[in-house]
Amino acid sequence: MIAEWFKGQKVATRERRKPMEEEVYYFPIKGGVVKRRISRPTLKVSLKIAEAFFRALFKVLIRYEVRGKENLPADGAIIAVCNHLHLLDPVLHILSILPRDSIFMAKEELFQYFPVPLFRILMDIAEAFPVRRRGTIEERQQAVEYSIKVLQAGMVFGIYPEGTRSKTGQLKEAYHGCALIALRTGAPLIPVGIWGTEKLKGIGWLRRPKVVVNFGKPFTLPPVQGEASERKLKELTEYIMGKLASVLPPEYRGRYQPC
C-alpha cells in the first residue's frame, strides 16, 4: 500500500537537503510516456523565455494581481495547495511562485501533443509530471514517490486536490492524496487561491478580467499516531481545504468552511 511505503519518508529541511537525484521516472500516459528526473526549472533558458512571454501576454489580456506573496517562504520544501478553474491556472500559479522553483502534479490530458501541443510543451518546460485519475496502484505510488523527491530537493510541490477544474467555480470535494503526502513527509503547506480565470472564455477575453492569486499563511498538519485511517485522511483533507477556502472569496468556497 502507498501508506506503508511512506513510512520513514521525511523531506529535507532548509538546513539539510538531499542532493538532486539522477534517477529517471517514466510516467505512462495515453499513447506514450513522459520522462522526468528531478531538476530545477528556473535553471532552464526555456522557462525564462516562457516567463517573459506570458508576463507580457497577461499584462495585455488580464489585470493580474498577486496577494500575500510574503507568506511564501523564500526557501525550503513546501506544498502549494491550489484550486483549479481554468487550463491556464498552472501557468499563473507557476508565475506567481517564481523566482522559487516549483514542480506541479497535473492531469495526464495536459501532456498530450494532440490536438493542441501547447500545454504539453509548457508542462515540459515547467518540469510538471502527470498523474492518471484511473491509474494503477503502481502508477499512483510512482506519482507520490516523485512528489516526495520534489520536496526532498527543497522545492515547492504544487497540487490540485480537487483533481480537475471546477465547472461551477466553487471548490469541489477533494481527494486525500495531498493530506497523505503532507502527513507522511511532515512538509508544511501553503494555500494558494486563484479566481477570475473562469471568466477567460468567449468574449470574456475582451473585457480584460481581473485575475487574483492569493497566498495564505503556511500551516502544518497535526501528527497522527501510526498509519492514518481513511476517516483520518478525510478529516485532514477537510482541514486542508478549509485553509484553501480561507484565501478565496465566499462565492468560490463551495462546501468548505474557512478555518
For each residue, the residues with C-beta under 8 A, 3 or more apart:
1: 4 5 137
2: 5 6 137 140 141 144 180
3: 6 7 180 184 227 228
4: 1 7 227
5: 1 2 9 141 144 145
6: 2 3 9 144 148 180 184 185
7: 3 4 184 227
8:
9: 5 6 148 184 185
10: 185 186
11: 77 148 151 152 185 186 187
12: 16 17 18 77 151 152 153 154
13: 16 17 76 77
14: 17 75 76 154
15:
16: 12 13
17: 12 13 14 152 153 154
18: 12 21 152 153
19:
20: 38 39 40 153
21: 18 37 38 149 153
22: 37
23: 37 38
24: 35 36 37
25: 35 36 37 129 142 145 146
26: 33 34 35
27: 33 34 35 36 108 129 130 131 139 142 143 146
28: 32 33 34 132 135 139
29: 32 33 34 108 111 112 130 132
30: 108 112
31: 112
32: 28 29
33: 26 27 28 29
34: 26 27 28 29 111 123 129 130
35: 24 25 26 27
36: 24 25 27 127 129 146
37: 21 22 23 24 25
38: 20 21 23 146 149 150 153
39: 20 43 127
40: 20 43 101 153 155
41: 44 47 94 101 102 103 125 126 127
42: 47 48 98 99 100 101
43: 39 40
44: 41 47 48 125
45: 48 49
46: 49 50 125
47: 41 42 44 50 51 125 126
48: 42 44 45 51 52
49: 45 46 52 53
50: 46 47 53 54 122 125 126
51: 47 48 54 55 95 98
52: 48 49 55 56
53: 49 50 56 57
54: 50 51 57 58 91 95
55: 51 52 58 59 95
56: 52 53 59 60
57: 53 54 60 61
58: 54 55 61 62 64 92 95 211
59: 55 56 64
60: 56 57
61: 57 58 200 205 208
62: 58 196 200 208 209 210 211
63: 208 209 210 211
64: 58 59 92 211 213
65: 210 211 212 213
66: 69 96 212 213 214 215
67: 212 213 214 215
68: 71 72 214 215 216 247
69: 66 72 96 215
70: 215
71: 68 190 215 216 217 218
72: 68 69 78 97 100 156 190 215 218
73: 76 78 188 190 218
74: 100
75: 14 154
76: 13 14 73 154
77: 11 12 13 151 152 153 154 155 156 157 185 187 188
78: 72 73 151 156 157 187 188 189 190 218
79: 151 156 157 158 159 178 181 182 187 188 189 190
80: 93 97 102 156 157 158 159 189 190 192
81: 159 161 178 189 190 191 192 240 243 244
82: 89 93 158 159 160 192 193 194 244
83: 160 162 166 171 193 194 244 248 252
84: 89 160 162 164 165 166 194
85: 89 165 166 169 194 195 197 198
86: 89 165 197 198 200
87: 90 110 119 165
88: 91 92 197 200
89: 82 84 85 86 92 93 160 165 194 197
90: 87 93 94 104 106 110 122 123 126 128 158
91: 54 88 94 95 122
92: 58 64 88 89 95 96 194 197 211 213
93: 80 82 89 90 96 97 102 104 158 192 194 213
94: 41 90 91 97 98 102 104 126 158
95: 51 54 55 58 91 92 98
96: 66 69 92 93 192 213 215
97: 72 80 93 94 100 102 156 158 192
98: 42 51 94 95 102
99: 42
100: 42 72 74 97 155 156
101: 40 41 42 155 156
102: 41 80 93 94 97 98 126 155 156 157 158
103: 41 126 127 128 129 150 155 156 157 158
104: 90 93 94 126 128 129 157 158 159
105: 128 129 130 131 143 147 157 158 159 160
106: 90 110 111 123 128 129 130 131 160
107: 110 130 131 133 163 164
108: 27 29 30 111 112 130 131 132 133
109: 112
110: 87 90 106 107 119 120 123 128 130
111: 29 34 106 108 119 120 123 130
112: 29 30 31 108 109 119 120
113: 117 120
114: 117
115:
116: 119
117: 113 114 120 121
118: 121 122
119: 87 110 111 112 116 122 123
120: 110 111 112 113 117 123 124
121: 117 118 124 125
122: 50 90 91 118 119 125 126
123: 34 90 106 110 111 119 120 126 128 130
124: 120 121 127 128
125: 41 44 46 47 50 121 122
126: 41 47 50 90 94 102 103 104 122 123
127: 36 39 41 103 124
128: 90 103 104 105 106 110 123 124
129: 25 27 34 36 103 104 105 106 143 146
130: 27 29 34 105 106 107 108 110 111 123 143
131: 27 105 106 107 108 135 139 140 143
132: 28 29 108 135 139 140
133: 107 108 163 164
134:
135: 28 131 132 139 140 143
136: 139 140
137: 1 2 140 141
138: 141 142
139: 27 28 131 132 135 136 142 143
140: 2 131 132 135 136 137 143 144 177
141: 2 5 137 138 144 145
142: 25 27 138 139 145 146
143: 27 105 129 130 131 135 139 140 146 147
144: 2 5 6 140 141 147 148 177 180 181
145: 5 25 141 142 148 149
146: 25 27 36 38 129 142 143 149 150
147: 105 143 144 150 151 157 159 181
148: 6 9 11 144 145 151 152 181 184 185
149: 21 38 145 146 152 153
150: 38 103 146 147 153 155 157
151: 11 12 77 78 79 147 148 154 155 157 181 185 187
152: 11 12 17 18 77 148 149
153: 12 17 18 20 21 38 40 77 149 150
154: 12 14 17 75 76 77 151
155: 40 77 100 101 102 103 150 151
156: 72 77 78 79 80 97 100 101 102 103
157: 77 78 79 80 102 103 104 105 147 150 151 181 187
158: 79 80 82 90 93 94 97 102 103 104 105 192
159: 79 80 81 82 104 105 147 177 178 181
160: 82 83 84 89 105 106 163 164
161: 81 174 175 177 178 237 240 241 244
162: 83 84 165 166 171 172 173 174 175
163: 107 133 160 172 174 175
164: 84 107 133 160 172
165: 84 85 86 87 89 162
166: 83 84 85 162 169 170 171 172 254
167:
168: 254
169: 85 166 195 198 251 252
170: 166 251 252 253 254 255
171: 83 162 166 174 241 244 245 248 252 253 254 255 256
172: 162 163 164 166 254
173: 162 255
174: 161 162 163 171 178 237 240 241
175: 161 162 163 178 237
176: 179 180 230 233 234 236 237
177: 140 144 159 161 180 181
178: 79 81 159 161 174 175 181 182 189 237 240
179: 176 182 183 221 228 233 236 237 240
180: 2 3 6 144 176 177 183 184 228 233
181: 79 144 147 148 151 157 159 177 178 184 185 187
182: 79 178 179 185 186 187 188 189 220 221 236 240
183: 179 180 186 221 224 228 233 236
184: 3 6 7 9 148 180 181
185: 6 9 10 11 77 148 151 181 182
186: 10 11 182 183 220
187: 11 77 78 79 151 157 181 182
188: 73 77 78 79 182 218 219 220
189: 78 79 80 81 178 182 218 219 220 221 240 243
190: 71 72 73 78 79 80 81 215 216 217 218 219
191: 81 215 216 219 240 243 244 246 247
192: 80 81 82 93 96 97 158 213 214 215 216 244 247
193: 82 83 212 213 214 216 244 247 248 252
194: 82 83 84 85 89 92 93 197 211 212 213 214
195: 85 169 198 211 212 248 249 252
196: 62 199 200 209 210 211 212
197: 85 86 88 89 92 194 200 211
198: 85 86 169 195 201
199: 196 204 207 209
200: 61 62 86 88 196 197 204 205 209 211
201: 198 204 205
202: 205
203: 206 207
204: 199 200 201 207 209
205: 61 200 201 202
206: 203
207: 199 203 204
208: 61 62 63
209: 62 63 196 199 200 204
210: 62 63 65 196
211: 58 62 63 64 65 92 194 195 196 197 200
212: 65 66 67 193 194 195 196
213: 64 65 66 67 92 93 96 192 193 194
214: 66 67 68 192 193 194 247 248
215: 66 67 68 69 70 71 72 96 190 191 192 247
216: 68 71 190 191 192 193 243 244 246 247
217: 71 190
218: 71 72 73 78 188 189 190
219: 188 189 190 191 243
220: 182 186 188 189
221: 179 182 183 189 224 236 239 240
222:
223:
224: 183 221 228 232 236
225:
226:
227: 3 4 7
228: 3 179 180 183 224 232 233 236
229: 232 233
230: 176 233 234
231: 234 235
232: 224 228 229 235 236
233: 176 179 180 183 228 229 230 236 237
234: 176 230 231 237 238
235: 231 232 238 239
236: 176 179 182 183 221 224 228 232 233 239 240
237: 161 174 175 176 178 179 233 234 240 241
238: 234 235 241 242 256
239: 221 235 236 242 243 259
240: 81 161 174 178 179 182 189 191 221 236 237 243 244
241: 161 171 174 237 238 244 245 256
242: 238 239 245 246 256 257 258 259
243: 81 189 191 216 219 239 240 246 247 258 259
244: 81 82 83 161 171 191 192 193 216 240 241 247 248 256
245: 171 241 242 248 253 254 256 257 258 259
246: 191 216 242 243 258 259
247: 68 191 192 193 214 215 216 243 244
248: 83 171 193 195 214 244 245 252 253
249: 195 252 253
250: 253
251: 169 170
252: 83 169 170 171 193 195 248 249
253: 170 171 245 248 249 250 256 257 258
254: 166 168 170 171 172 245
255: 170 171 173
256: 171 238 241 242 244 245 253
257: 242 245 253
258: 242 243 245 246 253
259: 239 242 243 245 246
